[in-house]
Structure formats: C-alpha cells, structure tokens
Amino acid sequence: MLSVLFRRIAPIASLLIPLTTASAQPLTLEQLTPLLPQGSQVALWVSDGQHNQPQISLQADALLPPASTQKLLTALAARLYLPSTFRFSTRLVQTGDDVALIFNGDPLLTRKDVRQILSQLPRRGIDSINNLYLDGQAFAGRTRAPGWPWDILAVCYSAPSTAITLNHNCVQGAIYSQTDSTLTRVHVPNHQPILVKNQARAVSKEEQEASHCGLDLSATRQNTYYFSGCLPHRKRPLPLNFAVQTPSTYVKAIVADELARLNVRVKGDIRVARAPSQSRELARHQSAPLTSLLTTMLRDSDNLIADNLLKALGRRYFQQPGSYRNGVAAVKAILQEAGIDLSQAVLVDGSGLSRNNRLSARQLAEVIHYITRHPELDMTQMLPTSGVDGTLKYRQSIRHAPIKGRLKAKSGSLYGSFNLAGILEDDSGKQHIVVQLVSHYHPEEDAQPENVPSPITQFEREFYMALIRGQLRPTLAQSH
C-alpha cells in the first residue's frame, strides 16, 4: 500500500520542485496538465492585457460549460446598456378602493422594505381596501432556465428568477440530529409561510455509509418541503436554505400578514394579477444602484441578481416583458455592438447555472479585454481578489503568497467544472488576461492521500505561480 501511495505522490512532487527552488526552470503545459485526473479537458488563454494576443492558448475555441464566469457577460452588457442611474423599483399604487404592489424584479427586496411601503397606507388614512394586486408582469416565461438540475431546485442558489421577488426568494432554517434520538427535527421561523414535512432519520456515520442513505429534499409548487433519508448525528444543527418554489404565493402570505399588523383590512382578495390602469403612486422603494448590484453579483457570484438583471435587459432592449430568451438575445446583441462576437456561444441564462451554457476561453478573454480597455466602466474593481474577498478569498490554490492579491477574476464551478477568468499581475508588474476552463474533472476520491491538495488545487497553484514568475512556456499543440 505504501509503495502505491508513493507512486501516486512522486510524479506530483517532481512537478512541484521547479517552482519551489531558487533556480527554478521554465515550466511547460505538458508538465502541468498531468496534475489533473485522466479524462479532464482543459482550455487555457493567457494574453497581454493591452492587445489580447495569445501568449499561451490551449483549446481556446472549445465550447465548455462556463459556470459562473458567464456572469461577466451579464455584468458587461448591463454596464454598457443600462443607465448608471438604473435601479429596480417596487411601487405601491392606488386606483379607487384598490391598491397594487408593482414588482420589477428587485433581487434584494426584503420583508422590511415591503413593510415600509405598506406603512404608507395608514399614514395616508387608508385602513380598508377592496382588493390588493401583486403585479409581476415585468417578467414572463420560465422562472428557471433550461438545463438547471432538478435535484438542486429546492436550495437557494437555484431560487427562481421572478419579478415578484422577496427575501432573495430564500428561506433559512436548520435541521437537528441528536445522538440520543433516531429522529431529526427541522426548524423554520414561524413568520416564514412555508411548510416542512420531515421523515429523515438520525443515524451514525457508519450506518449511513453502510446503507447508502443520504439526506434528500424535495419541494412542491405550494412551497411545501419534504425531508427523507438519513443524516449523521451532529452536535450542531445543519443550516438549511430553502428556495421558495412559487414566490408569488410566498409574497401573498407575507403581504397579508403585514397588512394585518398595520390594521389595514382587505375586504376583497389579494390577487396575483396586473395592476389596474390609471393609478396614482403612494410609495416607491428603490434597489441599490447598478454598480452595487454588479459588485455583489460578481464578488459573491449571486445567481438571482444575475438572472433578474438578464431579464431586465431583455425587457428594456426589446420593450416587452423580460425573459430568459429575450434577455440572452439582448446580451448577445449588446456585446456584438461592443465588438464581442458570441454568435457561436450557447447561452440560456444570466448566471451560468444551467448545464446547457457553452463558452470558449477566447470569448471570455474578449470580455475581460474589453473590461480592462474601458476603465471608465469600473468593472475590474468589482471582481473578487485572490485571497482577499468574495469567492476567491478562501480558494485554496490562490489564497496564499505569491498569488494572493495578484489575481482579480470571476470564478465558476459546476459539477466537473472549475473555471477562472480575469486579470493577473506578474512579478514585473505586467498584467495578463487569464482564462482557465477545466471540464470533465472527476478525481478518484479514494485514491487521494490525506493532507495532499486536490488535483485542481495543485494545477491552479502551479499554473498561476508559473505565470507570476514568468516561467510558463507553451509546448503543447496550440489553438489560435
């Protein structure tokens, strides 16, 4: 067993030696790519920040899943097309004895914001209304894009993209499994209008592994959630994040509760429908400005902001309710006008969550190049910084010196995909555009020794260290 383990580690160690010695020699892509598991597909692009001519490229035109690096396209299109004053707005309007809440997809709207809006009713002497309309006509079509995996639809990073959005379309809770019980317990705050049914068992780790029993979660359109399967005994609760399945139903219940708190009586109904025409505005809530939304979206890789911005772009560009389809068409048209050709790209959403999306390293490099050549957009500063903030703060491969603070990039991860696209500063102070797309990454978990970094961590660390030190030399067949 020890000899087998040594044979697995030795080739890796031999690749690491040149980068950790004072007399480091140039490193080639032929030496780097074997760090990844057999079957992995790698596309790379490294170019001068000024001219975007490839210094190093590998499979640069291969169309691979971009994952969240696709948010770069959404962000650039939004920055180019939407006015700097753009904000999502949520309005309270009145027509006779009816009032309406008109939603436009504010991804950061909270219950506190809705409470503040509705508080204008008693302040204006209105203690009784006929009907209240929840208007979500700003968006149309699917609330989730084609290619979103069915088995993650109940968790918050895949919350539906809707005009009627509240609390990030997400509910937090926790599940408990005590060592003195075979039952688990789920807790959700009482003020959250969802229903959770739980049949999950609390078991030992050994029992879970022997029975191949995991914790399963499913949901219905009525915002009812079902837990089943097994959860290993834990001393602390496991945090939960439920994606609201039908936001309009969720918001309807919250609005009813807030009106009751304000002692405003609804004689008719709370209806999810278009607001009556010829109304007068009673109150308005504005979202954070566009630059703030984009910074949060890129640094935290926020899917809901990305998809709601995509639909907002489609709505404005085509003057019709926003959708995934017209949002994607708008992004392609806007970036085409900027000289970025995405005619061969496959895009179906704004977040990159769909497995159907396909982009090349060259296309992502063109987006980064445009951003660097137009500093007036202030987009470089929106990107996470390696080892400092956002999704790159704790990324093992780049969080330590000399890479820490030298890479500003958007990350992207899906099943089998590990991507980065951004700007790297080398030891001479020169900036490089760097795109890394790793797909079909499936390491042998049982073969990975303890206390040894994962293959993707080793690959990324050696790749970016070699670039920083000017030691990387291309020798593999290139794709230009």
Number of C-alpha atoms within 10 A of each C-alpha: 5 7 8 9 12 12 10 14 14 11 13 17 11 10 17 18 11 17 17 11 9 7 8 13 13 14 22 16 18 13 17 18 17 15 19 21 15 13 11 16 18 22 22 27 28 25 20 17 21 13 10 18 15 21 13 21 25 23 19 26 18 18 19 23 31 35 26 28 27 25 29 28 27 29 25 22 23 25 18 15 15 17 10 13 8 15 18 20 16 24 19 25 22 22 14 11 12 19 24 25 26 23 24 25 29 28 27 18 23 15 15 12 18 21 17 15 18 22 18 16 22 14 9 9 9 14 14 16 18 14 17 26 22 23 22 22 20 20 24 17 12 13 19 20 24 15 13 17 13 9 10 14 20 23 20 21 19 26 25 26 28 31 27 29 28 26 17 22 28 20 19 15 15 15 19 20 24 17 14 8 11 16 18 22 16 19 14 18 11 7 9 13 18 19 12 13 14 16 15 24 23 25 23 16 13 10 14 19 13 9 9 10 17 15 14 14 19 15 20 12 11 14 19 15 20 16 19 17 17 26 25 23 22 16 10 11 17 13 12 16 16 23 24 33 26 19 26 21 18 20 22 19 16 19 19 16 15 19 19 12 11 15 14 19 15 17 12 11 13 18 16 19 14 15 23 15 9 10 15 12 14 16 17 18 18 14 18 17 13 20 20 11 21 27 21 18 25 27 21 17 25 21 25 26 24 30 30 30 30 31 31 28 28 24 20 16 19 13 9 15 21 28 28 28 18 22 29 23 18 25 27 21 18 20 21 14 11 14 12 18 15 18 10 12 15 17 26 23 29 29 32 30 28 23 19 18 22 19 23 25 28 26 20 28 28 16 22 26 22 20 18 20 12 11 11 9 17 14 20 19 13 22 29 26 27 26 23 19 16 22 20 26 18 14 15 17 23 25 21 16 11 15 21 17 20 23 29 26 29 28 30 25 19 16 12 14 21 24 25 26 29 28 27 24 20 20 13 9 10 11 19 24 30 30 29 27 30 23 21 17 19 16 17 10 8 7 10 15 13 8 6 10 13 17 20 20 18 19 20 21 19 23 20 23 21 21 20 23 16 14 17 21 15 15 13 14 11 13 16 13
